[in-house]
Amino acid sequence: MSSSSMNEFISTILAKPNKTSNDLQEIINKWHDDLLKNEDYLLQHANQLNQKQQILNKTTELFIQNQDLLTNLEENLQEFQLSIQTLKKYNDELENNSEQLNNESKNLLPNILSNHKIEQDRSINYELMETVDNHLNELDKTIKQLYEKLQINKDSSIINTIDDLQTCFDDINNLQESMKQIKL
């Protein structure tokens, strides 16, 4: 029964010159039925909100886990980049020392230079150092690209965005907790 038809029903009973206890009982029954319907509607709505909140909580947990992973990735990338720089430095020093050793060996040991095995080893050593140097440069480029893609250390970083989303989810969760305090 709609609200206006219920009001008409109640008005009709109240307009009677002689009201009986049955009339008043009918009004109470109509109000009771209407309250039960509203209670059912509110309970259904509360169940839907609860289900959505559970999904939202799971999503929030996933965002937090992803944020932790991104933070760890950022730290690992920084450490890895420092390691690459250190390796490049040592490789450069090794190249310089090898070159210096080669020059000194030419001056001090001219007969050894004619040894074919030593020349092969020297050539292999230079190629290896050059390959290591190229790989380190490629790795450095890749890490810089990764930093750029993730926008690490920038205001628009995905990590900052996840912080904002987490705050939003926390606010929604607090609202849900407040709603649970309302007794139906």
Secondary structure, DSSP 8 states (H G I E B T S, - for coil): --HHHHHHHHHHHHH-SS--HHHHHHHHHHHHHHHHHHHHHHHHHHHHHHHHHHHHHHHHHHHHHHHHHHHHHHHHHHHHHHHHHHHHHHHHHHHHHHHHHHHHHHHH-HHHHT-HHHHHHHHHHHHHHHHHHHHHHHHHHHHHHHHHHHTTTSTT-HHHHHHHHHHHHHHHHHHHHHHHTS--
